[in-house]
Amino acid sequence: MAPKHGKPRHRNGSLSVATGIENDPSHHLTGPFLPQTPLGSLTPERSASPVIANGRIWNVPAVSPWLRWAVKPKSAFKLLLVPLVLYVNWELLSPYLAPDAQNPFGAFFLISGRIPTSTPDDPRYAKTYQDLVFLAYNIIFFSLFRQLITVTLCRPIAKYFGIKREAKIDRFGEQGYALVYFMLSGAWGYRIMTQLPTDWYRTEHFWLEYPHWDMKPELKCYYLMQMAYWCQQLLVLLLGLEKPRKDYTELVAHHLVTLWLVGWSYMLNFTLIGNAVFMSMDIPDTFLAFSKMLNYIQWERAKVYAFITFIFVWSYFRHYLNLRILWSVWYELDLAPDYAKVWNSAEGVYIPEWIPLQIFIPLALLQLLNLFWYYLMMRILVRTIVTRETDDDRSDDEDDGEEDEADEKED
């Protein structure tokens, strides 16, 4: 980005692109690491105003009454209550009206598809069309949960720490929601892995005894909740419920690819490798969100330590473990039984000759993206530790984007 005074110096090549992203305050990954206005700074805070995105005033758009639950916690809560009330009424009345009938409303919030031959001490579940009902219900649940975390919990915390501008408060809330979700999801994923033969990243068990179509109840619930979360996140982007970012298109594409991978692995019975990939992504994202929040509240020393810790966690999970998963896909997939190396939906096996590449290529592309982000983060780490550049004047304008927009036009 060009300085405020003097003629901008132009750079060419990938280094210019990386530097532009690294210093882009609206980029979803690196932007929040840019220095914020320090607490107690003599620079006055601006009064709250509409957010300016790409040179235009942006307000949260109005949504259809059918989608009011996506933005109104009360509407989401009412919708979530309906199946619960119907479920309770059925349980109370069915002994008298239909003693042998199964409660149809449990599918909204309880997983379905229990395998009748599974034992009570080790119940197993299969895929079923009722999973779509569970998925839809939990998309609404995550809309309520997101509003409760971002508005009810994080907004007062942000104001307590002296954050005044509405855009920063919103961003703080987004990171607070990410922190809570990925912390819970990462811990849950770890708990589930300890119940599986893949613990701890024993990658050969991704393929041994395939197909893993009969899932433990927690694994099935975990998978569907992951899918519901990413569906809700995509809905947030498509409805414009967050301030638009300059990498909006890339984020939409990322969410679509993520949903494709989650759905693909679920349908083709690759849930054990899916659990491992989820963990390698969710746990470092917890530390990422925490580092961003510390940066917003300007806990200088804490944010540096948190960021360094995050780098180590990211290196282990997003690179070492992901490379182990890629190695397993490339070299260990032959451990799958021979009868499973065909496409046969009746038997639940889906490993024809072309499937290994369908698994390897998306994970390899994801790893390349991780490496690019890693490069950007290492530059930030060097700048923070070596140059100790933790404050700059651009922070006063990072959320309204006026001067950043002018700089971009200048470049």
C-alpha positions as CSV (number, residue, x, y, z in Angstrom):
1,M,0.0,0.0,0.0
2,A,1.3,3.4,-0.9
3,P,2.2,5.8,2.0
4,K,0.1,8.8,2.7
5,H,2.8,11.1,1.4
6,G,5.1,10.8,-1.4
7,K,5.0,8.9,-4.6
8,P,4.0,5.2,-4.3
9,R,6.6,2.6,-5.3
10,H,5.2,-0.1,-7.5
11,R,6.2,-3.7,-7.1
12,N,5.6,-6.5,-9.5
13,G,5.1,-10.3,-9.2
14,S,3.8,-12.5,-6.4
15,L,5.6,-10.6,-3.7
16,S,3.5,-7.5,-4.5
17,V,0.3,-9.6,-4.3
18,A,1.3,-11.1,-1.0
19,T,2.3,-7.7,0.5
20,G,-1.0,-6.3,-0.7
21,I,-3.0,-9.1,1.0
22,E,-0.9,-8.8,4.2
23,N,-1.6,-5.1,4.5
24,D,-5.2,-5.3,3.4
25,P,-7.3,-4.4,6.4
26,S,-10.4,-6.1,4.9
27,H,-8.8,-9.5,4.3
28,H,-10.4,-12.2,6.4
29,L,-7.2,-13.8,7.6
30,T,-4.4,-11.2,7.8
31,G,-6.5,-8.0,8.1
32,P,-7.3,-8.4,11.8
33,F,-3.6,-8.7,12.6
34,L,-3.0,-5.1,11.5
35,P,-2.4,-2.8,14.4
36,Q,-5.5,-1.3,16.0
37,T,-5.9,2.1,17.5
38,P,-4.1,1.7,20.9
39,L,-6.2,2.1,24.0
40,G,-5.5,5.5,25.5
41,S,-4.2,6.8,22.2
42,L,-4.4,10.6,21.6
43,T,-6.0,9.9,18.2
44,P,-9.7,10.5,18.7
45,E,-12.1,7.8,17.9
46,R,-14.7,8.5,15.2
47,S,-18.3,8.4,16.0
48,A,-20.2,5.4,14.8
49,S,-21.2,5.7,11.2
50,P,-22.3,3.4,8.4
51,V,-19.6,1.0,7.2
52,I,-18.0,1.9,3.9
53,A,-17.2,-1.0,1.8
54,N,-15.5,-0.6,-1.6
55,G,-16.3,3.1,-1.5
56,R,-20.0,2.7,-0.8
57,I,-22.0,3.0,2.3
58,W,-23.0,-0.5,3.5
59,N,-25.9,-1.4,5.8
60,V,-27.2,-4.9,6.7
61,P,-29.8,-5.6,3.9
62,A,-33.4,-6.3,4.7
63,V,-34.2,-10.0,4.4
64,S,-37.4,-11.9,3.4
65,P,-39.8,-12.6,6.3
66,W,-39.1,-16.3,5.6
67,L,-35.5,-15.7,6.5
68,R,-36.0,-13.4,9.5
69,W,-34.7,-16.2,11.7
70,A,-31.3,-15.7,10.2
71,V,-31.0,-12.2,11.7
72,K,-33.5,-12.1,14.5
73,P,-32.7,-14.3,17.5
74,K,-36.3,-14.3,18.8
75,S,-37.5,-15.6,15.4
76,A,-34.9,-18.3,15.4
77,F,-35.7,-19.3,19.0
78,K,-39.4,-19.5,18.2
79,L,-38.7,-21.8,15.2
80,L,-36.5,-24.0,17.3
81,L,-39.2,-24.3,20.0
82,V,-41.9,-25.6,17.6
83,P,-40.4,-29.2,17.1
84,L,-39.6,-29.4,20.8
85,V,-43.2,-28.6,21.8
86,L,-44.6,-31.0,19.2
87,Y,-42.2,-33.7,20.4
88,V,-43.2,-33.3,24.0
89,N,-47.0,-33.3,23.1
90,W,-46.5,-36.5,21.1
91,E,-44.7,-38.2,24.0
92,L,-47.6,-37.2,26.3
93,L,-50.4,-38.2,24.0
94,S,-49.2,-41.1,22.0
95,P,-49.5,-43.7,24.7
96,Y,-53.2,-43.1,24.6
97,L,-53.7,-42.5,20.8
98,A,-50.9,-44.4,19.1
99,P,-48.8,-46.5,21.5
100,D,-46.6,-48.1,18.9
101,A,-46.1,-45.1,16.7
102,Q,-42.6,-43.5,16.6
103,N,-42.3,-39.8,17.4
104,P,-41.8,-38.1,14.1
105,F,-40.5,-34.8,15.6
106,G,-37.4,-36.2,17.2
107,A,-35.7,-36.2,13.8
108,F,-35.4,-32.4,14.1
109,F,-33.0,-32.4,17.0
110,L,-32.0,-36.1,17.5
111,I,-30.0,-38.1,15.0
112,S,-31.8,-40.8,13.1
113,G,-31.0,-44.0,11.4
114,R,-30.0,-46.3,14.2
115,I,-29.0,-49.7,12.9
116,P,-31.4,-52.2,14.6
117,T,-28.7,-55.0,14.8
118,S,-26.3,-52.7,16.7
119,T,-25.9,-53.5,20.4
120,P,-27.1,-51.2,23.2
121,D,-23.6,-50.7,24.5
122,D,-22.2,-49.8,21.1
123,P,-25.1,-48.3,19.0
124,R,-24.4,-47.5,15.4
125,Y,-26.1,-45.2,12.9
126,A,-26.4,-45.1,9.2
127,K,-27.2,-42.3,6.8
128,T,-30.9,-41.5,6.2
129,Y,-33.0,-38.9,4.5
130,Q,-34.0,-37.6,7.9
131,D,-30.5,-36.2,8.2
132,L,-31.7,-33.3,6.0
133,V,-34.3,-32.4,8.7
134,F,-31.7,-32.5,11.4
135,L,-29.4,-30.4,9.2
136,A,-32.1,-27.7,8.5
137,Y,-32.9,-27.5,12.2
138,N,-29.3,-26.9,13.2
139,I,-28.8,-24.3,10.6
140,I,-31.4,-22.3,12.4
141,F,-29.8,-23.2,15.7
142,F,-26.4,-21.8,14.6
143,S,-28.1,-18.6,13.5
144,L,-29.4,-18.2,17.0
145,F,-26.1,-19.3,18.6
146,R,-24.2,-16.9,16.4
147,Q,-26.4,-13.9,17.3
148,L,-26.1,-14.8,21.0
149,I,-22.3,-14.9,20.9
150,T,-21.6,-11.9,18.6
151,V,-24.2,-9.6,20.0
152,T,-25.2,-10.7,23.5
153,L,-21.8,-11.8,24.7
154,C,-19.1,-10.2,22.6
155,R,-20.6,-6.7,22.1
156,P,-20.5,-5.8,25.8
157,I,-17.0,-7.2,26.1
158,A,-15.8,-5.1,23.2
159,K,-17.3,-2.0,24.7
160,Y,-15.7,-2.8,28.1
161,F,-12.3,-2.9,26.5
162,G,-12.9,0.5,24.9
163,I,-13.8,-0.5,21.3
164,K,-16.2,2.2,20.1
165,R,-16.5,2.0,16.3
166,E,-19.3,-0.2,15.2
167,A,-17.3,-1.9,12.5
168,K,-14.6,-3.0,15.1
169,I,-17.3,-4.2,17.5
170,D,-18.8,-6.3,14.7
171,R,-15.4,-7.8,13.8
172,F,-14.7,-8.5,17.5
173,G,-18.0,-10.3,17.7
174,E,-17.2,-12.4,14.6
175,Q,-13.9,-13.5,16.1
176,G,-15.6,-14.3,19.4
177,Y,-18.1,-16.5,17.6
178,A,-15.2,-18.2,15.7
179,L,-13.3,-18.7,19.0
180,V,-16.3,-20.3,20.8
181,Y,-17.3,-22.5,17.8
182,F,-13.8,-23.8,16.9
183,M,-12.9,-24.4,20.5
184,L,-16.0,-26.5,21.1
185,S,-15.7,-28.2,17.7
186,G,-12.0,-29.0,18.1
187,A,-12.5,-30.4,21.6
188,W,-15.5,-32.5,20.4
189,G,-13.5,-33.7,17.4
190,Y,-10.7,-34.8,19.7
191,R,-13.1,-36.6,22.0
192,I,-14.6,-38.5,19.0
193,M,-11.1,-39.4,17.7
194,T,-10.3,-41.0,21.0
195,Q,-13.2,-43.4,20.4
196,L,-11.9,-44.3,17.0
197,P,-9.1,-46.6,15.8
198,T,-7.5,-43.5,14.1
199,D,-6.4,-42.0,17.5
200,W,-3.9,-40.2,17.4
201,Y,-3.7,-39.9,13.6
202,R,-3.1,-43.5,13.0
203,T,-3.7,-42.9,9.3
204,E,-3.8,-46.6,8.2
205,H,-7.2,-46.9,9.9
206,F,-8.7,-44.4,7.4
207,W,-8.8,-47.3,5.0
208,L,-8.7,-50.6,6.9
209,E,-12.1,-52.2,7.3
210,Y,-13.6,-49.7,4.9
211,P,-16.5,-48.9,4.4
212,H,-17.1,-47.1,7.7
213,W,-20.8,-46.7,7.0
214,D,-22.0,-47.6,10.5
215,M,-21.1,-44.5,12.5
216,K,-20.9,-44.0,16.2
217,P,-23.7,-41.7,17.3
218,E,-21.3,-38.8,18.3
219,L,-19.5,-39.1,15.0
220,K,-22.7,-38.8,13.0
221,C,-23.9,-35.9,15.1
222,Y,-20.5,-34.2,14.8
223,Y,-20.5,-34.5,11.0
224,L,-24.0,-33.1,10.6
225,M,-23.3,-30.3,13.0
226,Q,-20.2,-29.4,11.0
227,M,-22.2,-29.3,7.8
228,A,-24.9,-27.2,9.5
229,Y,-22.3,-24.7,10.7
230,W,-20.8,-24.2,7.2
231,C,-24.2,-24.0,5.6
232,Q,-25.1,-21.2,8.0
233,Q,-21.8,-19.4,7.4
234,L,-22.4,-19.5,3.7
235,L,-25.9,-18.1,4.3
236,V,-24.3,-15.2,6.3
237,L,-22.2,-14.4,3.3
238,L,-24.9,-14.7,0.6
239,L,-27.4,-12.6,2.6
240,G,-24.7,-10.0,3.3
241,L,-25.1,-10.2,7.1
242,E,-21.5,-9.2,7.6
243,K,-19.6,-6.3,6.3
244,P,-18.4,-7.3,2.8
245,R,-14.7,-8.1,2.5
246,K,-12.5,-7.7,-0.5
247,D,-12.0,-11.4,-0.7
248,Y,-15.8,-12.0,-0.6
249,T,-15.7,-14.2,-3.7
250,E,-12.9,-16.3,-2.4
251,L,-14.7,-16.8,0.9
252,V,-17.9,-17.9,-0.9
253,A,-15.8,-20.3,-3.0
254,H,-14.0,-21.6,0.1
255,H,-17.3,-22.3,1.9
256,L,-18.8,-24.0,-1.2
257,V,-15.7,-26.3,-1.5
258,T,-15.8,-27.0,2.2
259,L,-19.4,-28.0,2.0
260,W,-18.7,-30.2,-1.0
261,L,-15.9,-32.0,0.9
262,V,-18.0,-32.5,4.0
263,G,-21.0,-33.8,2.0
264,W,-18.8,-35.9,-0.3
265,S,-16.9,-37.6,2.6
266,Y,-20.2,-38.2,4.5
267,M,-22.0,-39.7,1.5
268,L,-19.0,-41.9,0.5
269,N,-18.3,-43.2,4.0
270,F,-14.9,-41.4,4.5
271,T,-15.9,-40.1,7.9
272,L,-12.8,-41.2,9.7
273,I,-10.5,-39.2,7.5
274,G,-13.0,-36.4,7.7
275,N,-12.8,-36.3,11.4
276,A,-9.0,-36.0,11.2
277,V,-9.2,-33.2,8.7
278,F,-11.8,-31.3,10.8
279,M,-9.5,-31.5,13.8
280,S,-6.5,-30.3,11.8
281,M,-8.5,-27.3,10.8
282,D,-10.6,-26.4,13.8
283,I,-8.0,-26.5,16.6
284,P,-5.6,-24.0,15.0
285,D,-8.6,-21.8,14.0
286,T,-9.3,-21.5,17.8
287,F,-5.9,-20.0,18.4
288,L,-6.2,-17.8,15.3
289,A,-9.5,-16.2,16.5
290,F,-8.0,-15.7,20.0
291,S,-5.0,-13.9,18.6
292,K,-7.3,-11.6,16.6
293,M,-9.4,-10.8,19.6
294,L,-6.3,-9.9,21.6
295,N,-5.2,-7.6,18.8
296,Y,-8.6,-5.8,18.7
297,I,-8.4,-5.0,22.5
298,Q,-4.7,-4.1,22.2
299,W,-3.2,-6.4,24.8
300,E,0.2,-5.9,23.2
301,R,2.3,-8.5,25.0
302,A,-0.4,-11.1,25.2
303,K,-1.2,-10.8,21.5
304,V,2.4,-11.4,20.6
305,Y,2.6,-14.5,22.8
306,A,-0.7,-15.7,21.5
307,F,0.3,-15.2,17.9
308,I,3.6,-17.1,18.4
309,T,1.7,-19.9,20.1
310,F,-0.7,-19.9,17.2
311,I,2.1,-20.2,14.7
312,F,3.4,-23.4,16.4
313,V,-0.1,-24.9,16.6
314,W,-0.8,-24.0,13.0
315,S,2.5,-25.5,11.9
316,Y,1.7,-28.8,13.6
317,F,-1.9,-29.2,12.7
318,R,-2.2,-27.4,9.3
319,H,1.1,-28.6,7.9
320,Y,2.6,-31.6,9.6
321,L,-0.7,-33.5,10.3
322,N,-2.2,-32.4,6.9
323,L,0.9,-33.7,5.1
324,R,0.5,-37.0,7.0
325,I,-3.1,-37.2,5.8
326,L,-2.0,-36.5,2.2
327,W,0.7,-39.1,2.5
328,S,-1.8,-41.6,3.7
329,V,-4.2,-40.9,0.8
330,W,-1.3,-41.4,-1.7
331,Y,0.4,-44.4,-0.2
332,E,-1.9,-46.1,2.3
333,L,-5.2,-46.2,0.4
334,D,-4.3,-49.6,-1.0
335,L,-4.9,-50.9,2.5
336,A,-8.6,-50.8,1.8
337,P,-10.2,-54.2,1.1
338,D,-10.1,-55.3,-2.5
339,Y,-13.9,-55.7,-2.6
340,A,-14.2,-51.9,-1.7
341,K,-12.2,-50.7,-4.8
342,V,-15.3,-50.4,-6.9
343,W,-18.3,-48.1,-7.0
344,N,-21.1,-50.0,-5.5
345,S,-23.7,-48.0,-3.6
346,A,-25.6,-51.2,-2.6
347,E,-22.6,-52.3,-0.5
348,G,-21.6,-48.7,0.5
349,V,-18.2,-48.9,-1.1
350,Y,-16.9,-46.1,-3.3
351,I,-13.2,-46.5,-4.1
352,P,-12.9,-46.9,-7.9
353,E,-9.6,-46.0,-9.6
354,W,-10.4,-42.3,-9.9
355,I,-11.5,-41.7,-6.3
356,P,-8.0,-41.4,-4.8
357,L,-7.3,-38.3,-6.9
358,Q,-10.8,-36.9,-5.9
359,I,-9.6,-37.1,-2.3
360,F,-6.0,-36.1,-2.8
361,I,-6.4,-33.1,-5.2
362,P,-8.8,-31.0,-2.9
363,L,-6.7,-31.7,0.1
364,A,-3.5,-30.8,-1.8
365,L,-5.1,-27.5,-3.0
366,L,-6.2,-26.8,0.6
367,Q,-2.6,-27.4,1.7
368,L,-1.3,-25.0,-0.9
369,L,-3.7,-22.4,0.4
370,N,-2.5,-23.1,3.9
371,L,1.1,-22.7,2.8
372,F,0.3,-19.3,1.2
373,W,-1.4,-18.1,4.4
374,Y,1.6,-19.5,6.4
375,Y,3.9,-17.3,4.3
376,L,1.8,-14.3,5.1
377,M,1.7,-15.1,8.8
378,M,5.5,-15.7,9.0
379,R,6.0,-12.2,7.5
380,I,3.7,-10.8,10.2
381,L,5.6,-12.7,12.8
382,V,9.0,-11.4,11.6
383,R,7.6,-7.8,11.5
384,T,6.3,-8.1,15.0
385,I,9.3,-9.7,16.7
386,V,12.2,-8.2,14.7
387,T,11.0,-4.7,13.8
388,R,8.5,-4.5,16.7
389,E,6.1,-2.6,14.4
390,T,3.0,-2.9,16.4
391,D,1.4,0.5,15.9
392,D,0.8,2.6,12.8
393,D,-1.4,5.5,11.7
394,R,-3.4,3.4,9.2
395,S,-5.2,1.7,12.1
396,D,-7.6,4.7,12.5
397,D,-9.0,4.0,9.1
398,E,-8.9,0.3,8.8
399,D,-12.6,-0.3,9.4
400,D,-14.2,2.3,7.3
401,G,-11.9,1.8,4.4
402,E,-11.9,5.3,3.0
403,E,-8.2,5.9,2.8
404,D,-7.5,2.3,2.0
405,E,-9.7,2.6,-1.0
406,A,-7.9,5.8,-2.1
407,D,-4.5,4.1,-1.7
408,E,-5.7,1.2,-3.8
409,K,-6.8,3.5,-6.6
410,E,-3.5,5.3,-6.3
411,D,-1.6,2.0,-6.7
